Amino acid sequence: MAETVLMRNFERPDSHTLAAYRAAGGYAAWEKAKTMEPTAIVDEVKKSNLRGLGGAGFPTGMKWSFIPKTHTGPVYLVVNADEGEPGTFKDRYLLERDP
């Protein structure tokens, strides 16, 4: 059986707090990523098979690989939790329970 990653903290009543996030290992991936080269980060995300939550489920690693290799400035990661589908609230549900 596959390990639950995305929703593993949903049942914790305090899952929305920073303290609970850190206690559950929050920021560990960020700390690791800060020590890696950008291409290694993209490769790891590709290997994870992480996909977007939009209707197409587009592979996140592939999307990140579109950043030009010759880009020398800073690169920003923006989390888009836009609810484009009226009434679904899937993004809000995720952000409130396991940010």
N, CA, C and O atoms as a MOPAC input file, in Angstrom:
PM7 MOZYME 1SCF
protein

 N      0.84500 1    -1.17900 1     0.00000 1
 C      0.00000 1     0.00000 1     0.00000 1
 C      0.89300 1     1.24600 1     0.00000 1
 O      1.90200 1     1.29300 1     0.70400 1
 N      0.52400 1     2.22300 1    -0.77100 1
 C      1.30300 1     3.45600 1    -0.87200 1
 C      1.16700 1     4.29500 1     0.39600 1
 O      0.12800 1     4.30000 1     1.05600 1
 N      2.23900 1     4.99400 1     0.71000 1
 C      2.22800 1     5.88100 1     1.87700 1
 C      1.35300 1     7.10000 1     1.59700 1
 O      1.47000 1     7.71600 1     0.53800 1
 N      0.48600 1     7.44900 1     2.53000 1
 C     -0.32700 1     8.65300 1     2.40300 1
 C      0.55500 1     9.84800 1     2.71200 1
 O      1.15500 1     9.92400 1     3.78400 1
 N      0.63400 1    10.77500 1     1.78100 1
 C      1.46800 1    11.95600 1     1.97000 1
 C      0.60800 1    13.20400 1     2.04400 1
 O      0.70600 1    13.97400 1     2.99900 1
 N     -0.22200 1    13.40500 1     1.05200 1
 C     -0.95100 1    14.66000 1     0.91800 1
 C     -1.92600 1    14.92200 1     2.05700 1
 O     -2.03600 1    16.05700 1     2.51900 1
 N     -2.62600 1    13.91300 1     2.51200 1
 C     -3.69400 1    14.13000 1     3.49600 1
 C     -3.40500 1    13.48500 1     4.84400 1
 O     -4.33300 1    13.24300 1     5.61500 1
 N     -2.15900 1    13.20500 1     5.14100 1
 C     -1.84700 1    12.44900 1     6.35500 1
 C     -2.17100 1    13.18900 1     7.64500 1
 O     -2.32200 1    12.55200 1     8.68800 1
 N     -2.28200 1    14.50700 1     7.60800 1
 C     -2.55600 1    15.27100 1     8.82800 1
 C     -3.98400 1    15.80200 1     8.90600 1
 O     -4.28300 1    16.62300 1     9.77300 1
 N     -4.85700 1    15.35900 1     8.03400 1
 C     -6.22200 1    15.88500 1     7.99100 1
 C     -6.98000 1    15.71500 1     9.30200 1
 O     -7.77000 1    16.58500 1     9.67000 1
 N     -6.76000 1    14.63500 1     9.99700 1
 C     -7.54800 1    14.34900 1    11.20000 1
 C     -7.00200 1    15.02400 1    12.45300 1
 O     -7.63500 1    14.97400 1    13.50800 1
 N     -5.84900 1    15.64600 1    12.35200 1
 C     -5.29300 1    16.35400 1    13.51300 1
 C     -6.04700 1    17.66300 1    13.70300 1
 O     -6.12400 1    18.46300 1    12.77000 1
 N     -6.60200 1    17.90100 1    14.88000 1
 C     -7.38700 1    19.12800 1    15.08300 1
 C     -6.55100 1    20.40100 1    15.00000 1
 O     -7.09200 1    21.47800 1    14.75200 1
 N     -5.23500 1    20.28900 1    15.20600 1
 C     -4.37500 1    21.47000 1    15.16900 1
 C     -3.50800 1    21.51500 1    13.91200 1
 O     -2.51000 1    22.23500 1    13.87600 1
 N     -3.88000 1    20.75600 1    12.88500 1
 C     -3.02500 1    20.63000 1    11.69900 1
 C     -2.77700 1    21.94900 1    10.98100 1
 O     -1.82200 1    22.06900 1    10.21300 1
 N     -3.61900 1    22.92500 1    11.22300 1
 C     -3.46700 1    24.22000 1    10.55700 1
 C     -2.45300 1    25.13400 1    11.25000 1
 O     -2.14700 1    26.20800 1    10.73200 1
 N     -1.92900 1    24.73200 1    12.40400 1
 C     -1.00900 1    25.59900 1    13.13800 1
 C      0.43400 1    25.35100 1    12.71100 1
 O      0.78800 1    24.25000 1    12.29000 1
 N      1.25100 1    26.37600 1    12.82400 1
 C      2.66100 1    26.26500 1    12.46600 1
 C      3.38000 1    25.26100 1    13.36400 1
 O      4.23300 1    24.50800 1    12.89400 1
 N      3.04500 1    25.24700 1    14.63800 1
 C      3.68400 1    24.30800 1    15.56600 1
 C      3.40500 1    22.86000 1    15.16400 1
 O      4.31100 1    22.02700 1    15.18300 1
 N      2.17100 1    22.55900 1    14.80500 1
 C      1.82200 1    21.19700 1    14.38700 1
 C      2.50600 1    20.84300 1    13.07600 1
 O      2.95400 1    19.71100 1    12.89100 1
 N      2.58600 1    21.79900 1    12.17400 1
 C      3.25900 1    21.57000 1    10.89200 1
 C      4.72600 1    21.21100 1    11.11900 1
 O      5.23500 1    20.25000 1    10.54200 1
 N      5.38600 1    21.97900 1    11.95000 1
 C      6.80100 1    21.70000 1    12.24000 1
 C      6.96100 1    20.36000 1    12.96000 1
 O      7.88700 1    19.60700 1    12.65900 1
 N      6.07900 1    20.05900 1    13.89600 1
 C      6.15400 1    18.79300 1    14.63300 1
 C      5.96000 1    17.59100 1    13.71500 1
 O      6.47400 1    16.50800 1    13.99400 1
 N      5.22800 1    17.77500 1    12.62700 1
 C      4.97300 1    16.69400 1    11.67000 1
 C      6.04600 1    16.63400 1    10.57900 1
 O      5.88700 1    15.92200 1     9.58700 1
 N      7.13500 1    17.38100 1    10.76500 1
 C      8.21900 1    17.34700 1     9.78100 1
 C      8.16000 1    18.46400 1     8.76600 1
 O      8.91900 1    18.46400 1     7.79700 1
 N      7.26900 1    19.41700 1     8.97300 1
 C      7.16200 1    20.54800 1     8.06500 1
 C      8.48000 1    21.29000 1     7.94400 1
 O      9.21300 1    21.43300 1     8.92300 1
 N      8.76900 1    21.74800 1     6.77800 1
 C      9.99100 1    22.47100 1     6.41300 1
 C     11.19000 1    21.56000 1     6.20600 1
 O     12.24200 1    22.04700 1     5.79100 1
 N     11.08500 1    20.26100 1     6.47400 1
 C     12.21600 1    19.35800 1     6.24700 1
 C     12.58400 1    19.32100 1     4.76600 1
 O     13.76400 1    19.35600 1     4.41700 1
 N     11.58100 1    19.25000 1     3.89800 1
 C     11.85300 1    19.23200 1     2.45600 1
 C     12.46200 1    20.55800 1     2.01100 1
 O     13.34600 1    20.58300 1     1.15400 1
 N     11.99000 1    21.65300 1     2.59200 1
 C     12.54000 1    22.97500 1     2.26500 1
 C     14.01200 1    23.05100 1     2.66300 1
 O     14.83700 1    23.54300 1     1.89400 1
 N     14.34200 1    22.57000 1     3.85500 1
 C     15.73300 1    22.59200 1     4.31000 1
 C     16.61100 1    21.75600 1     3.38400 1
 O     17.73100 1    22.15500 1     3.06500 1
 N     16.11500 1    20.60700 1     2.95300 1
 C     16.87000 1    19.76600 1     2.02200 1
 C     17.02700 1    20.46700 1     0.68000 1
 O     18.11400 1    20.46900 1     0.10200 1
 N     15.95300 1    21.05900 1     0.18600 1
 C     15.98800 1    21.71800 1    -1.12900 1
 C     16.99000 1    22.86600 1    -1.15800 1
 O     17.60700 1    23.12200 1    -2.19200 1
 N     17.15800 1    23.55500 1    -0.04100 1
 C     18.10100 1    24.68100 1    -0.00200 1
 C     19.54200 1    24.23100 1    -0.20800 1
 O     20.39500 1    25.04800 1    -0.55500 1
 N     19.83000 1    22.94500 1    -0.00200 1
 C     21.18900 1    22.42800 1    -0.17600 1
 C     21.40800 1    21.83200 1    -1.56500 1
 O     22.51800 1    21.40800 1    -1.88800 1
 N     20.36400 1    21.79700 1    -2.38400 1
 C     20.42600 1    21.12500 1    -3.68900 1
 C     20.52400 1    22.12600 1    -4.83500 1
 O     20.12700 1    23.28500 1    -4.71400 1
 N     21.06200 1    21.64400 1    -5.94300 1
 C     21.06000 1    22.42200 1    -7.17900 1
 C     19.63800 1    22.41200 1    -7.74700 1
 O     18.90300 1    21.44600 1    -7.54800 1
 N     19.24700 1    23.47500 1    -8.45000 1
 C     17.88600 1    23.52700 1    -9.01500 1
 C     17.52500 1    22.31600 1    -9.87500 1
 O     16.40800 1    21.80700 1    -9.78300 1
 N     18.44800 1    21.85200 1   -10.70300 1
 C     18.13000 1    20.69800 1   -11.55700 1
 C     17.88600 1    19.44000 1   -10.72900 1
 O     17.06300 1    18.60400 1   -11.09900 1
 N     18.59900 1    19.30200 1    -9.61000 1
 C     18.39800 1    18.14100 1    -8.73700 1
 C     17.02400 1    18.19300 1    -8.07400 1
 O     16.38700 1    17.15900 1    -7.87100 1
 N     16.57300 1    19.39200 1    -7.74200 1
 C     15.23600 1    19.54100 1    -7.15600 1
 C     14.18100 1    19.11900 1    -8.16600 1
 O     13.26700 1    18.36300 1    -7.83700 1
 N     14.30700 1    19.60800 1    -9.39500 1
 C     13.34900 1    19.25300 1   -10.44600 1
 C     13.36700 1    17.74600 1   -10.68000 1
 O     12.31100 1    17.13100 1   -10.82700 1
 N     14.55400 1    17.14700 1   -10.71700 1
 C     14.65200 1    15.69800 1   -10.92100 1
 C     13.95100 1    14.92800 1    -9.80300 1
 O     13.26900 1    13.93500 1   -10.06000 1
 N     14.12000 1    15.38300 1    -8.57500 1
 C     13.47200 1    14.69700 1    -7.44800 1
 C     11.95400 1    14.82300 1    -7.52400 1
 O     11.23500 1    13.86500 1    -7.23900 1
 N     11.46900 1    15.99200 1    -7.90400 1
 C     10.02100 1    16.18100 1    -8.04000 1
 C      9.49300 1    15.31500 1    -9.18300 1
 O      8.40300 1    14.75300 1    -9.07600 1
 N     10.24700 1    15.20300 1   -10.26700 1
 C      9.83500 1    14.32300 1   -11.36800 1
 C      9.73700 1    12.87900 1   -10.89100 1
 O      8.76700 1    12.18700 1   -11.20100 1
 N     10.73500 1    12.41900 1   -10.13900 1
 C     10.73100 1    11.03800 1    -9.63800 1
 C      9.56000 1    10.76800 1    -8.69800 1
 O      9.07000 1     9.64200 1    -8.61200 1
 N      9.11500 1    11.80900 1    -7.99200 1
 C      8.01200 1    11.63200 1    -7.04000 1
 C      6.66800 1    11.44000 1    -7.73300 1
 O      5.71500 1    10.95000 1    -7.12600 1
 N      6.59300 1    11.82800 1    -9.00900 1
 C      5.35300 1    11.77100 1    -9.78600 1
 C      4.27000 1    12.69300 1    -9.21400 1
 O      3.07700 1    12.45200 1    -9.39900 1
 N      4.70100 1    13.74900 1    -8.51800 1
 C      3.76500 1    14.74300 1    -7.99400 1
 C      3.02500 1    15.39300 1    -9.15500 1
 O      3.62600 1    15.74100 1   -10.17100 1
 N      1.72800 1    15.55100 1    -8.99700 1
 C      0.90600 1    16.14100 1   -10.05200 1
 C      0.07100 1    17.27500 1    -9.49800 1
 O     -0.24500 1    17.31500 1    -8.30900 1
 N     -0.28000 1    18.19700 1   -10.37800 1
 C     -1.14900 1    19.29600 1    -9.99700 1
 C     -2.55300 1    18.79600 1    -9.71400 1
 O     -2.93200 1    17.70100 1   -10.13000 1
 N     -3.31600 1    19.60600 1    -9.00600 1
 C     -4.67700 1    19.21500 1    -8.64800 1
 C     -5.71600 1    19.75300 1    -9.61800 1
 O     -6.91600 1    19.63400 1    -9.37100 1
 N     -5.27000 1    20.34200 1   -10.71500 1
 C     -6.20800 1    20.77200 1   -11.74500 1
 C     -6.77900 1    19.55700 1   -12.45800 1
 O     -6.35000 1    18.43000 1   -12.21000 1
 N     -7.70800 1    19.77100 1   -13.31200 1
 C     -8.38400 1    18.68100 1   -14.00800 1
 C     -7.45800 1    17.76900 1   -14.78400 1
 O     -7.73300 1    16.57500 1   -14.90500 1
 N     -6.35600 1    18.30400 1   -15.31900 1
 C     -5.44100 1    17.50300 1   -16.12400 1
 C     -4.43200 1    16.73400 1   -15.28400 1
 O     -3.82200 1    15.78800 1   -15.78300 1
 N     -4.23700 1    17.11200 1   -14.02400 1
 C     -3.24400 1    16.43700 1   -13.18900 1
 C     -1.85700 1    16.50600 1   -13.79100 1
 O     -1.14000 1    15.50600 1   -13.81500 1
 N     -1.47200 1    17.67500 1   -14.27800 1
 C     -0.20200 1    17.83300 1   -14.99400 1
 C      0.98600 1    17.55000 1   -14.07200 1
 O      0.99000 1    17.98700 1   -12.92100 1
 N      1.99700 1    16.82200 1   -14.56600 1
 C      3.17000 1    16.50400 1   -13.74500 1
 C      3.94000 1    17.76600 1   -13.32100 1
 O      4.38600 1    18.54300 1   -14.16500 1
 N      4.08500 1    17.95300 1   -12.02800 1
 C      4.72600 1    19.15200 1   -11.49500 1
 C      6.18700 1    19.25000 1   -11.91600 1
 O      6.64900 1    20.32800 1   -12.29000 1
 N      6.91300 1    18.15100 1   -11.86000 1
 C      8.32200 1    18.17200 1   -12.25900 1
 C      8.50400 1    18.59100 1   -13.70000 1
 O      9.44600 1    19.31100 1   -14.02900 1
 N      7.60300 1    18.14200 1   -14.56500 1
 C      7.68600 1    18.54000 1   -15.96600 1
 C      7.43800 1    20.04300 1   -16.09800 1
 O      8.14200 1    20.73400 1   -16.83400 1
 N      6.43600 1    20.53600 1   -15.38100 1
 C      6.13100 1    21.96900 1   -15.42600 1
 C      7.34200 1    22.78100 1   -14.96500 1
 O      7.69700 1    23.78100 1   -15.58800 1
 N      7.97200 1    22.35000 1   -13.87700 1
 C      9.14000 1    23.07000 1   -13.36000 1
 C     10.31600 1    22.99900 1   -14.31900 1
 O     11.15400 1    23.90000 1   -14.33300 1
 N     10.39400 1    21.94400 1   -15.12300 1
 C     11.51900 1    21.81500 1   -16.05900 1
 C     11.42100 1    22.80400 1   -17.21400 1
 O     12.37400 1    22.94700 1   -17.98100 1
 N     10.29600 1    23.48500 1   -17.35400 1
 C     10.14600 1    24.48300 1   -18.41300 1
 C     10.87100 1    25.79000 1   -18.09700 1
 O     10.99300 1    26.64400 1   -18.97400 1
 N     11.35000 1    25.96400 1   -16.87300 1
 C     12.11200 1    27.16800 1   -16.52900 1
 C     13.38600 1    27.15300 1   -17.36600 1
 O     14.12100 1    26.16600 1   -17.34400 1
 N     13.66000 1    28.22200 1   -18.09800 1
 C     14.85400 1    28.23500 1   -18.95900 1
 C     16.13600 1    27.95200 1   -18.16500 1
 O     16.35000 1    28.52100 1   -17.09500 1
 N     16.97100 1    27.08000 1   -18.69600 1
 C     18.21900 1    26.70600 1   -18.01800 1
 C     19.20100 1    27.87000 1   -17.95400 1
 O     20.09500 1    27.88000 1   -17.10700 1
 N     19.04500 1    28.84700 1   -18.83800 1
 C     19.96300 1    29.98300 1   -18.87900 1
 C     19.51800 1    31.12300 1   -17.97800 1
 O     20.19300 1    32.15100 1   -17.91000 1
 N     18.39800 1    30.96500 1   -17.28700 1
 C     17.87800 1    32.01600 1   -16.40600 1
 C     18.84400 1    32.22400 1   -15.24000 1
 O     19.19500 1    31.27000 1   -14.54700 1
 N     19.27100 1    33.46000 1   -15.02400 1
 C     20.25800 1    33.73500 1   -13.97400 1
 C     19.66700 1    34.44700 1   -12.76200 1
 O     20.32700 1    34.54500 1   -11.72800 1
 N     18.46100 1    34.93800 1   -12.86800 1
 C     17.84600 1    35.65500 1   -11.75200 1
 C     17.17700 1    34.71300 1   -10.78300 1
 O     17.24300 1    33.49400 1   -10.94300 1
 N     16.53300 1    35.27300 1    -9.77800 1
 C     15.82900 1    34.42200 1    -8.81100 1
 C     14.63200 1    33.72700 1    -9.45700 1
 O     14.05400 1    34.22500 1   -10.42200 1
 N     14.27800 1    32.57900 1    -8.91000 1
 C     13.11300 1    31.82300 1    -9.35900 1
 C     12.17900 1    31.72500 1    -8.15900 1
 O     12.61100 1    31.39500 1    -7.05500 1
 N     10.91000 1    32.01100 1    -8.37500 1
 C      9.93400 1    32.01000 1    -7.29400 1
 C      8.93200 1    30.88600 1    -7.49200 1
 O      8.51700 1    30.60200 1    -8.61500 1
 N      8.55000 1    30.25500 1    -6.40600 1
 C      7.49800 1    29.24400 1    -6.42000 1
 C      6.24600 1    29.88200 1    -5.84300 1
 O      6.24200 1    30.34600 1    -4.70200 1
 N      5.20000 1    29.90200 1    -6.62800 1
 C      3.94000 1    30.50400 1    -6.20300 1
 C      2.90200 1    29.39600 1    -6.07300 1
 O      2.69200 1    28.62200 1    -7.00700 1
 N      2.26500 1    29.32200 1    -4.93100 1
 C      1.21400 1    28.33200 1    -4.71200 1
 C     -0.10800 1    28.97400 1    -5.08000 1
 O     -0.53200 1    29.94700 1    -4.45700 1
 N     -0.74900 1    28.43000 1    -6.08600 1
 C     -2.01900 1    28.95400 1    -6.55900 1
 C     -3.13400 1    28.08600 1    -5.99300 1
 O     -3.30100 1    26.93500 1    -6.39900 1
 N     -3.87900 1    28.62900 1    -5.07500 1
 C     -4.99900 1    27.88500 1    -4.49700 1
 C     -6.31100 1    28.47400 1    -4.99200 1
 O     -7.28400 1    28.56900 1    -4.24500 1
 N     -6.32600 1    28.86200 1    -6.24100 1
 C     -7.52600 1    29.45700 1    -6.82800 1
 C     -8.60700 1    28.39600 1    -6.97900 1
 O     -8.34900 1    27.28700 1    -7.44600 1
 N     -9.79200 1    28.74700 1    -6.58700 1
 C    -10.93200 1    27.84100 1    -6.73500 1
 C    -11.65700 1    28.18700 1    -8.02800 1
 O    -12.65000 1    28.91500 1    -8.01400 1
 N    -11.16800 1    27.67300 1    -9.12400 1
 C    -11.76300 1    27.96600 1   -10.41800 1
 C    -13.08600 1    27.26100 1   -10.65500 1
 O    -13.88100 1    27.68300 1   -11.49500 1
 N    -13.32100 1    26.18400 1    -9.91200 1
 C    -14.56100 1    25.43400 1   -10.05300 1
 C    -15.49100 1    25.85800 1    -8.91500 1
 O    -15.22200 1    25.54300 1    -7.75600 1
 N    -16.55900 1    26.55200 1    -9.22000 1
 C    -17.44300 1    27.05700 1    -8.15900 1
 C    -17.95300 1    25.93200 1    -7.24900 1
 O    -18.44400 1    24.90500 1    -7.71600 1
 N    -17.82100 1    26.15500 1    -5.94900 1
 C    -18.37900 1    25.22200 1    -4.98200 1
 C    -17.53400 1    24.01500 1    -4.63600 1
 O    -17.96400 1    23.20600 1    -3.81400 1
 N    -16.34600 1    23.84600 1    -5.22200 1
 C    -15.57700 1    22.64100 1    -4.91600 1
 C    -14.80700 1    22.75300 1    -3.61300 1
 O    -14.80700 1    21.81000 1    -2.82100 1
 N    -14.16200 1    23.85900 1    -3.37400 1
 C    -13.39200 1    24.12200 1    -2.15400 1
 C    -12.31000 1    23.08500 1    -1.87400 1
 O    -11.91200 1    22.92100 1    -0.72100 1
 N    -11.82500 1    22.38200 1    -2.88900 1
 C    -10.78900 1    21.37400 1    -2.66800 1
 C     -9.47400 1    21.99900 1    -2.23900 1
 O     -8.79700 1    21.46800 1    -1.35900 1
 N     -9.10200 1    23.11900 1    -2.84600 1
 C     -7.83900 1    23.76500 1    -2.49600 1
 C     -7.89600 1    24.33500 1    -1.08500 1
 O     -6.94700 1    24.18800 1    -0.31500 1
 N     -8.98600 1    24.97300 1    -0.74800 1
 C     -9.14300 1    25.52500 1     0.59600 1
 C     -9.08500 1    24.40800 1     1.63600 1
 O     -8.45100 1    24.56200 1     2.68000 1
 N     -9.73800 1    23.29700 1     1.35500 1
 C     -9.75200 1    22.15200 1     2.27000 1
 C     -8.32600 1    21.65700 1     2.53300 1
 O     -7.96000 1    21.38600 1     3.67700 1
 N     -7.53100 1    21.54200 1     1.47400 1
 C     -6.14600 1    21.09500 1     1.62700 1
 C     -5.32000 1    22.09300 1     2.42700 1
 O     -4.59200 1    21.70700 1     3.34200 1
 N     -5.42900 1    23.36700 1     2.09000 1
 C     -4.62700 1    24.38600 1     2.76700 1
 C     -5.00600 1    24.55600 1     4.23500 1
 O     -4.15000 1    24.87000 1     5.06300 1
 N     -6.26200 1    24.35300 1     4.55900 1
 C     -6.69600 1    24.49300 1     5.95100 1
 C     -6.30100 1    23.29700 1     6.81600 1
 O     -6.11000 1    23.45200 1     8.02300 1
 N     -6.17600 1    22.11900 1     6.22900 1
 C     -5.96400 1    20.91500 1     7.02700 1
 C     -4.55200 1    20.35100 1     6.97600 1
 O     -4.14100 1    19.64300 1     7.89500 1
 N     -3.80900 1    20.64700 1     5.92700 1
 C     -2.43700 1    20.13200 1     5.82300 1
 C     -1.61100 1    21.05300 1     4.93700 1
 O     -1.21900 1    20.68800 1     3.82800 1
 N     -1.35000 1    22.26900 1     5.45100 1
 C     -0.65500 1    23.25800 1     4.61100 1
 C      0.75400 1    22.82000 1     4.27900 1
 O      1.47500 1    23.53500 1     3.58300 1

